[in-house]
């Protein structure tokens, strides 16, 4: 049951991995499996937050 709420790790940023610049965007990350693309979107937002320059997704994809 723990995996339903804390996968792959219990963290505020489960998309970030210990390797710098590597993010996890799979069904193993919140909000979980489905055909919605939210894990990738959330991982992309986290990657943008971690960069030195503030960038919004709308600036990249207009």
ABEGO torsion letter per residue (X at the ends): XAAAAAOABBBABAABBABBGBBBBBAABOAEBEBAGAAAAAAAAAAAAABABBBBAAAAAX
